């Protein structure tokens, strides 16, 4: 029984540490110049410090999300059939 308590305590402590990672979520919407949502646009997130590139695609409402984004400076670029890499 004592071993089970120790194991449960270890799992809880690991969970608490993992839950406090310094990350965020970046959400946005891709719109054309007239304000209409742009679906299936390629959204590119690039870290200025590490040059790590992440990509996602906007949904039917133009919405996109990047989870677990570390603190730092980034550029966000968008590519679609209608335009290439505006900022």
C-alpha positions, -999 to 999 in steps of 0.1 A, spaced: 0 0 0 29 24 8 44 18 -26 11 26 -43 9 59 -24 45 67 -34 37 59 -71 6 81 -70 25 110 -54 52 107 -81 27 107 -109 9 138 -94 41 157 -90 52 149 -126 18 160 -138 21 193 -119 55 200 -134 44 192 -169 13 214 -166 35 244 -159 55 245 -191 60 280 -204 41 277 -237 11 293 -252 -13 289 -280 -14 312 -310 -48 315 -328 -58 337 -357 -80 341 -387 -70 345 -423 -91 371 -442 -88 385 -477 -87 423 -483 -125 425 -483 -127 407 -449 -139 373 -462 -124 342 -445 -97 324 -465 -100 286 -462 -71 262 -469 -45 289 -465 -11 277 -455 0 295 -423 37 295 -414 51 303 -380 88 309 -378 109 315 -347 133 343 -351 157 329 -325 158 293 -337 145 295 -372 122 265 -364 93 266 -389 58 252 -381 30 250 -406 -8 246 -404 -38 252 -426 -67 275 -420 -102 258 -418 -134 268 -437 -138 298 -415 -102 309 -420 -93 300 -384 -59 285 -375 -41 275 -343 -6 267 -332 -4 249 -298 26 247 -275 44 278 -287 74 287 -267 80 323 -256 99 344 -282 96 364 -313 80 349 -344 69 358 -379 36 346 -393 33 343 -430 3 331 -451 2 315 -485 -29 309 -505 -40 305 -541 -47 342 -542 -15 355 -527 20 344 -517 35 351 -483 20 384 -473 28 396 -437 
